[in-house]
Amino acid sequence: MPALAIAAALDRLARDLPALGVAVSGGSDSLALLYLAAAWAGPRGIRIEAATVDHRLRPESAAEAEAVGRAAAALGIAHKVLVWDHGGHVPGNLMDAARRARLRLLADWAGARGLGAVALGHTQDDQAETLLMRLARGAGLDGLSGMADARMQRGVLWLRPLLGLRREALRDWLRGQGIAWAEDPSNHDPGYERVRARQAIAALALPVPALARSAANLADARSALAETAVAAAAGASADRGMLRLPLAALQGSPPEIRRRLVLAALRWVSGADYPPRGEDAARLIATLLAGGQGTLDGVIARVRHDGVEFLREPAAAARSGAAAPGLCPGPRDIYAPKTLLWDRRWRLEGVPEGAEITAAGKAEVVARDWRGAGLPLAALASSPLIVVGGRAVMPLLEAQGIGAIPLRGLAEFAQILRSH
């Protein structure tokens, strides 16, 4: 029965959370999740909020988002419509662009509402389709492991409590409750890869539970490799935005563990959601094993003595753009010092209103007494510089009431190694 299965999954994934966000498109899967999550949360005293991303790709999308809002209101759940403002032109892969926009909008919403986790409506059918799609692309173990039921990304814990349930079972439950859902015509358009995978599964009568079980088995193997990589990283250190791995961890590890260590280190420094392409990473690893230095995804990787340093490339930090508001408990006066996030690496505290934030650059560093800081020049050159009222402050070198706190430490490195 879906209600019991969802309750068990949410108890396992979200029981200790004070609040849970639910992403609801209006389709059958996410709408069933909304109703079942509401029933689960009430007796447990957990606050539920919902959001719908209106991609503005179909004329019906606004009405569908409004319908979700009415359903949420009937359940006593706060609901927000998040609009993807693309100006009517989306270059490149539409589905990928829409997915990225959806993730960004939902993450920003969750952060603003104090929701540490957001539940998504992916089902066992989605898991089977994902496995088939990735198999067709020649994916390795990580890709074939399918979707995880819990994944940390963009500072939000994304939960998939429906992965053990078939789509048709959820639709049967909705029919039994007299609840109607929206049908997106793109779900039947063979121009999309996922639709073709769905049609192939149906045409070949492939067993969805068995495909999902294969993904789960591969995920278990992937987890074992991840733990091996965590163990191989023993002796790593993190210092103010720079990560250092023992050179022996790369030299003495099998190629797959070596690859995982380097990819995780690159993501740790850059804050990227996904690792770089395999060929690029392979070239960088070969360079490091030869004792050299390379740059990839805005990260400098270089061998120094008995270690490998990973630090932000100053030019990449300079291109990072303006700082974004960070989470700050309680109401904020817009004229008070603020907490900001910059370059997906730093939390800046005590930044005055109107300040400009950029990468320090080599010239600003060498103009100061920097050698006692214990960081390489390049690491300091990529650190934040706050310019306000004609005064330039480097928080890593000067105590001027502005703090710069790295967003990631060794615990986050292990988390990236384990992430799926």
C-alpha positions as CSV (number, residue, x, y, z in Angstrom):
1,M,0.0,0.0,0.0
2,P,1.5,3.3,-1.0
3,A,0.7,5.1,2.2
4,L,2.6,2.6,4.4
5,A,5.5,2.4,2.0
6,I,5.8,6.2,1.8
7,A,5.6,6.5,5.6
8,A,8.3,3.9,6.1
9,A,10.6,5.7,3.5
10,L,10.0,9.1,5.0
11,D,10.6,7.8,8.5
12,R,14.0,6.5,7.3
13,L,14.9,9.6,5.4
14,A,13.3,12.5,7.1
15,R,12.1,11.6,10.6
16,D,14.5,13.9,12.4
17,L,13.8,17.0,10.2
18,P,11.7,19.9,11.6
19,A,10.5,20.8,8.1
20,L,10.4,19.1,4.7
21,G,9.9,20.7,1.3
22,V,8.0,18.8,-1.4
23,A,8.5,19.6,-5.1
24,V,5.2,19.2,-6.9
25,S,4.8,19.5,-10.7
26,G,1.1,18.5,-10.7
27,G,1.7,15.2,-12.3
28,S,0.6,11.9,-10.7
29,D,3.9,11.0,-8.9
30,S,4.6,14.3,-7.2
31,L,1.0,15.0,-6.4
32,A,0.7,11.6,-4.7
33,L,3.8,12.5,-2.8
34,L,2.3,15.7,-1.6
35,Y,-0.8,14.0,-0.2
36,L,1.1,11.1,1.3
37,A,3.8,13.3,2.8
38,A,1.1,15.5,4.4
39,A,-0.5,12.5,6.0
40,W,2.8,11.3,7.3
41,A,4.0,14.7,8.6
42,G,0.9,15.7,10.6
43,P,1.1,13.1,13.4
44,R,4.8,13.7,13.7
45,G,4.7,17.4,14.0
46,I,6.8,18.0,10.9
47,R,6.1,21.1,8.8
48,I,5.5,20.5,5.1
49,E,5.8,23.2,2.4
50,A,5.4,22.7,-1.3
51,A,6.7,24.4,-4.4
52,T,5.9,24.1,-8.1
53,V,8.4,25.2,-10.8
54,D,6.5,26.8,-13.7
55,H,8.9,26.3,-16.6
56,R,6.8,28.5,-18.9
57,L,7.3,26.0,-21.7
58,R,3.6,25.2,-22.2
59,P,0.5,27.4,-22.1
60,E,-1.1,25.1,-19.5
61,S,1.8,25.3,-17.0
62,A,0.5,28.3,-15.0
63,A,-2.9,26.8,-14.5
64,E,-1.3,23.5,-13.4
65,A,0.8,25.3,-10.8
66,E,-2.3,27.1,-9.6
67,A,-4.1,23.7,-9.2
68,V,-1.2,22.4,-7.1
69,G,-1.6,25.6,-4.9
70,R,-5.3,24.8,-4.4
71,A,-4.5,21.2,-3.4
72,A,-1.8,22.4,-1.0
73,A,-4.1,25.0,0.5
74,A,-6.8,22.3,1.1
75,L,-4.1,20.4,3.0
76,G,-3.1,23.4,5.0
77,I,0.3,23.5,3.3
78,A,2.1,26.6,2.2
79,H,2.8,26.6,-1.5
80,K,5.0,28.7,-3.8
81,V,5.2,29.0,-7.6
82,L,8.7,29.3,-8.8
83,V,8.9,30.7,-12.3
84,W,11.8,29.9,-14.7
85,D,12.4,33.2,-16.5
86,H,14.1,32.1,-19.7
87,G,12.8,34.8,-21.9
88,G,11.3,32.3,-24.4
89,H,14.8,31.2,-25.6
90,V,16.6,28.1,-24.2
91,P,19.7,27.2,-26.1
92,G,21.1,23.7,-26.2
93,N,19.5,20.7,-24.4
94,L,16.1,21.8,-23.3
95,M,15.5,19.0,-20.8
96,D,18.9,19.5,-19.2
97,A,18.5,23.2,-19.0
98,A,15.0,22.8,-17.4
99,R,16.4,20.3,-14.9
100,R,19.2,22.6,-13.9
101,A,16.8,25.6,-13.6
102,R,14.4,23.5,-11.5
103,L,17.2,22.4,-9.1
104,R,18.4,26.0,-8.7
105,L,15.0,27.5,-8.1
106,L,14.0,24.7,-5.6
107,A,17.3,25.0,-3.8
108,D,16.9,28.8,-3.4
109,W,13.4,28.3,-2.2
110,A,14.4,25.7,0.3
111,G,17.2,27.9,1.6
112,A,14.9,30.9,2.0
113,R,12.2,28.9,3.8
114,G,14.7,27.1,6.1
115,L,14.0,23.7,4.6
116,G,17.0,21.4,4.9
117,A,15.5,18.8,2.6
118,V,13.2,18.6,-0.4
119,A,11.4,15.5,-1.4
120,L,11.1,14.6,-5.1
121,G,8.6,12.4,-6.8
122,H,10.9,9.9,-8.7
123,T,9.5,6.4,-8.8
124,Q,10.8,2.9,-9.5
125,D,9.8,3.5,-13.1
126,D,12.1,6.5,-13.2
127,Q,14.9,4.5,-11.8
128,A,14.6,1.8,-14.4
129,E,14.4,4.4,-17.2
130,T,17.5,6.2,-15.8
131,L,19.4,2.9,-15.8
132,L,18.5,2.2,-19.4
133,M,19.4,5.8,-20.6
134,R,22.8,5.7,-18.9
135,L,23.5,2.2,-20.2
136,A,22.9,3.6,-23.7
137,R,25.4,6.3,-23.0
138,G,28.1,3.9,-21.9
139,A,28.0,5.1,-18.3
140,G,30.3,3.6,-15.7
141,L,29.5,2.3,-12.3
142,D,28.5,5.7,-10.9
143,G,26.0,6.4,-13.6
144,L,24.6,2.9,-13.6
145,S,24.0,3.1,-9.9
146,G,20.9,5.1,-10.8
147,M,19.4,7.7,-8.5
148,A,20.1,7.8,-4.8
149,D,17.3,8.1,-2.3
150,A,19.2,10.9,-0.6
151,R,21.7,13.3,-2.1
152,M,23.2,16.5,-0.9
153,Q,23.5,19.1,-3.6
154,R,23.5,23.0,-3.6
155,G,23.3,22.9,0.2
156,V,20.0,21.0,0.1
157,L,19.3,17.3,1.0
158,W,17.3,15.9,-1.9
159,L,15.1,12.9,-1.0
160,R,13.4,10.4,-3.2
161,P,11.0,8.4,-1.0
162,L,9.1,6.9,-3.9
163,L,11.9,4.9,-5.5
164,G,10.4,1.7,-4.2
165,L,7.0,2.3,-5.8
166,R,5.6,1.9,-9.3
167,R,4.0,4.8,-11.0
168,E,0.8,2.9,-11.7
169,A,0.4,2.0,-8.0
170,L,0.5,5.7,-7.2
171,R,-2.1,6.5,-9.9
172,D,-4.3,3.7,-8.5
173,W,-4.1,5.3,-5.1
174,L,-5.0,8.8,-6.5
175,R,-8.0,7.3,-8.4
176,G,-9.1,5.7,-5.2
177,Q,-9.0,9.1,-3.5
178,G,-10.8,10.9,-6.3
179,I,-7.7,13.1,-7.0
180,A,-7.0,14.2,-10.5
181,W,-3.6,15.0,-11.8
182,A,-2.1,16.9,-14.8
183,E,-0.8,15.1,-17.8
184,D,2.3,16.7,-19.5
185,P,2.1,15.9,-23.2
186,S,5.9,15.8,-23.3
187,N,5.8,12.6,-21.4
188,H,4.6,10.9,-24.6
189,D,7.0,12.7,-27.0
190,P,9.6,10.3,-28.4
191,G,11.8,13.3,-29.1
192,Y,12.9,13.0,-25.5
193,E,15.4,10.4,-24.4
194,R,13.4,9.4,-21.3
195,V,10.3,8.8,-23.3
196,R,12.1,6.6,-25.7
197,A,13.6,4.6,-22.7
198,R,10.0,4.3,-21.3
199,Q,8.7,3.0,-24.6
200,A,11.6,0.6,-25.0
201,I,10.9,-0.9,-21.5
202,A,7.2,-1.4,-22.5
203,A,7.9,-2.7,-26.0
204,L,10.4,-5.3,-24.7
205,A,8.4,-6.1,-21.6
206,L,11.4,-5.5,-19.4
207,P,10.8,-6.0,-15.7
208,V,11.0,-2.6,-14.0
209,P,11.5,-4.0,-10.5
210,A,14.5,-6.1,-11.8
211,L,16.0,-3.1,-13.6
212,A,15.7,-1.0,-10.4
213,R,17.2,-3.9,-8.4
214,S,20.2,-4.0,-10.7
215,A,20.7,-0.2,-10.1
216,A,20.5,-0.9,-6.4
217,N,23.1,-3.7,-6.6
218,L,25.4,-1.4,-8.5
219,A,24.9,1.3,-6.0
220,D,26.1,-1.1,-3.3
221,A,29.3,-1.7,-5.3
222,R,29.7,2.0,-5.8
223,S,29.4,2.6,-2.0
224,A,32.1,0.0,-1.3
225,L,34.5,1.9,-3.7
226,A,33.6,5.2,-2.1
227,E,34.5,3.9,1.4
228,T,37.8,2.6,0.0
229,A,38.5,6.1,-1.4
230,V,37.6,7.6,2.0
231,A,40.1,5.3,3.6
232,A,42.8,6.1,1.0
233,A,42.4,9.8,1.7
234,A,43.6,9.4,5.3
235,G,46.1,12.1,6.0
236,A,44.3,14.7,3.8
237,S,44.1,18.2,5.2
238,A,41.9,21.2,4.5
239,D,43.1,24.8,5.1
240,R,41.1,27.9,4.2
241,G,39.8,26.8,0.9
242,M,42.7,24.6,-0.1
243,L,42.8,20.8,0.0
244,R,46.0,18.7,0.3
245,L,46.1,15.0,-0.3
246,P,49.1,12.8,0.4
247,L,50.9,12.0,-2.8
248,A,51.1,8.4,-1.7
249,A,47.3,8.3,-1.8
250,L,47.5,8.8,-5.5
251,Q,50.6,6.7,-6.2
252,G,49.6,3.8,-4.2
253,S,45.9,3.5,-5.1
254,P,44.3,1.6,-8.0
255,P,43.3,3.8,-10.9
256,E,39.6,3.9,-10.0
257,I,40.3,5.1,-6.4
258,R,42.8,7.6,-7.7
259,R,40.2,8.9,-10.1
260,R,37.6,9.3,-7.3
261,L,40.1,11.1,-5.1
262,V,41.0,13.7,-7.8
263,L,37.4,14.3,-9.0
264,A,36.2,14.8,-5.4
265,A,39.1,17.2,-4.7
266,L,38.2,19.2,-7.8
267,R,34.5,19.4,-6.7
268,W,35.5,20.2,-3.1
269,V,37.5,23.3,-4.3
270,S,35.2,24.5,-7.0
271,G,31.8,23.7,-5.4
272,A,30.7,22.2,-8.7
273,D,27.7,19.8,-8.7
274,Y,29.3,17.4,-11.1
275,P,32.8,16.3,-11.9
276,P,34.6,17.2,-15.2
277,R,34.7,14.9,-18.2
278,G,36.6,11.7,-17.8
279,E,39.2,12.4,-20.5
280,D,40.1,15.7,-19.0
281,A,40.4,14.2,-15.5
282,A,42.6,11.4,-16.9
283,R,45.1,13.9,-18.4
284,L,45.2,15.8,-15.1
285,I,45.9,12.6,-13.1
286,A,48.7,11.6,-15.5
287,T,50.2,15.1,-15.0
288,L,50.1,14.8,-11.2
289,L,51.6,11.3,-11.2
290,A,54.5,12.7,-13.3
291,G,55.0,15.4,-10.6
292,G,53.6,18.3,-12.6
293,Q,50.8,20.9,-12.3
294,G,47.5,21.3,-14.2
295,T,44.3,23.3,-14.1
296,L,40.8,21.9,-14.6
297,D,37.4,23.3,-13.9
298,G,38.9,26.5,-12.3
299,V,41.1,24.4,-9.9
300,I,44.9,24.3,-9.8
301,A,46.2,20.9,-8.9
302,R,50.0,20.5,-8.3
303,V,52.5,18.3,-6.6
304,R,54.3,19.9,-3.7
305,H,56.9,17.8,-1.8
306,D,55.0,14.7,-0.6
307,G,51.5,16.1,-1.2
308,V,49.1,17.2,-3.9
309,E,47.6,20.6,-3.5
310,F,44.2,21.6,-4.9
311,L,43.4,25.3,-4.8
312,R,41.1,27.7,-6.6
313,E,42.5,29.3,-9.7
314,P,42.5,33.1,-9.1
315,A,41.2,33.9,-12.5
316,A,38.2,31.5,-12.0
317,A,37.5,33.1,-8.6
318,A,37.5,36.5,-10.2
319,R,34.9,35.3,-12.7
320,S,32.6,34.0,-10.0
321,G,30.3,37.1,-10.0
322,A,28.5,38.8,-7.2
323,A,28.0,37.3,-3.8
324,A,24.6,35.8,-3.0
325,P,22.7,36.2,0.3
326,G,23.5,33.5,2.8
327,L,21.2,32.0,5.3
328,C,20.8,34.3,8.3
329,P,18.5,33.3,11.2
330,G,15.7,35.7,12.1
331,P,14.6,38.9,10.3
332,R,17.4,41.0,8.8
333,D,17.6,44.8,8.5
334,I,18.8,45.4,4.9
335,Y,21.2,48.1,6.2
336,A,22.8,45.8,8.7
337,P,25.9,43.8,8.0
338,K,25.0,40.7,6.0
339,T,26.0,37.1,5.6
340,L,26.9,36.4,2.0
341,L,28.0,33.4,0.0
342,W,30.8,34.0,-2.6
343,D,32.4,31.7,-5.3
344,R,30.5,28.7,-3.9
345,R,33.4,28.5,-1.4
346,W,33.1,31.2,1.3
347,R,30.6,32.4,3.8
348,L,31.3,36.1,4.4
349,E,30.1,37.7,7.6
350,G,29.9,41.3,8.6
351,V,30.0,42.6,5.0
352,P,28.8,46.3,5.0
353,E,26.0,47.3,2.7
354,G,27.2,48.3,-0.8
355,A,30.5,46.5,-0.6
356,E,32.0,44.9,-3.7
357,I,33.4,41.4,-3.4
358,T,35.9,40.0,-5.8
359,A,39.0,37.8,-5.9
360,A,42.0,39.4,-4.2
361,G,44.5,38.9,-7.0
362,K,48.2,38.7,-6.8
363,A,48.9,42.4,-6.6
364,E,46.7,42.9,-3.5
365,V,48.3,39.9,-1.8
366,V,51.9,40.9,-2.3
367,A,51.1,44.5,-1.1
368,R,50.5,42.9,2.3
369,D,52.5,40.9,4.8
370,W,51.1,37.6,3.5
371,R,53.9,35.0,4.1
372,G,53.0,34.4,7.7
373,A,49.5,33.3,6.7
374,G,50.7,29.8,5.9
375,L,49.0,29.7,2.5
376,P,50.4,29.7,-1.0
377,L,50.3,33.0,-2.9
378,A,47.8,31.5,-5.4
379,A,45.4,30.4,-2.6
380,L,45.4,33.9,-1.1
381,A,45.0,35.5,-4.6
382,S,41.8,33.5,-5.1
383,S,40.5,34.4,-1.6
384,P,37.8,37.2,-1.2
385,L,38.6,40.8,-1.3
386,I,35.9,43.2,0.1
387,V,36.0,46.8,-1.2
388,V,33.9,49.3,0.6
389,G,34.3,53.1,0.8
390,G,37.6,53.1,-1.0
391,R,39.0,50.5,1.5
392,A,40.0,47.0,0.4
393,V,40.0,44.3,3.1
394,M,41.3,40.7,2.8
395,P,39.6,38.8,5.6
396,L,42.2,36.0,5.5
397,L,45.0,38.5,6.3
398,E,43.3,41.4,8.2
399,A,41.0,41.5,11.2
400,Q,38.6,44.3,10.1
401,G,35.3,43.0,11.4
402,I,34.7,41.0,8.2
403,G,34.9,37.2,8.4
404,A,35.6,34.6,5.7
405,I,34.6,31.1,6.6
406,P,35.2,28.2,4.2
407,L,32.1,26.3,3.3
408,R,33.8,23.0,3.2
409,G,36.2,21.1,5.3
410,L,37.4,17.5,5.5
411,A,34.0,16.2,6.5
412,E,32.6,17.7,3.2
413,F,35.4,16.0,1.2
414,A,34.4,12.6,2.6
415,Q,30.8,13.5,1.8
416,I,31.6,14.3,-1.8
417,L,33.5,11.0,-2.0
418,R,30.4,9.2,-0.8
419,S,27.9,11.3,-2.7
420,H,25.8,9.6,-5.4
